[in-house]
């Protein structure tokens, strides 16, 4: 059982006031401290108050920022790539900007143009990063997506697994056990792949009260109350081919295959920072 800290991360004082726990790490916070530091603005305090103690949860400012997972060298490499591709920091990107960037990066890496199928995947990723269909993606969502892509490219699987927190492992374990209907320690490959889609199901109100919307982190079964209650924001999970079920996946395999998606689901933003393949 992953335990939360007992004192506020900011003021390092224990009080009888309610402390808001992060859904990813063990840190806890006073809402007054979060406000004072500028981490809660406008109506986001209401959002945090309503979700921090629910299954949906809230990610603290450390865990919300996937960019912080990069080393200095990795960050430098990413910024150099952005500079080469003439991406201006802190600006929104349109679909054309995003595809142009993806084409340039692909050509640099593989010395050949991007295939049509890859361009379609990039366009799907853009849509996933623009859940409100505004026609552009926010800078922090773009940076989170690029950070997770870079981690996948540069770090071995075991290094990614070491980034998972106790809470994330617990949640993933619960998801695996829920899928392992006959308790033999294995699930089908198709179920493992479908879990990737379920991981990012966002829990949104009909009228979000602020720019920070809180996502449910963790795969959910189709029958779970959160799964069935998310309404319009859900998309149907694509049916998996039957042959996928043939390869059994054990718990370590499940964690390995889902680690990037678990990390990508950390931010509070409603955007999907790593679109699972259909």
Helices and strands as residue ranges (DSSP letters): E 20-21, E 28-29, H 31-36, H 44-51, G 66-69, H 72-84, E 93-94, H 95-110, H 116-129, E 136-137, H 139-154, H 157-161, H 166-179, E 186-188, H 189-199, H 225-229, G 231-233, G 242-246, E 248-250, H 251-264
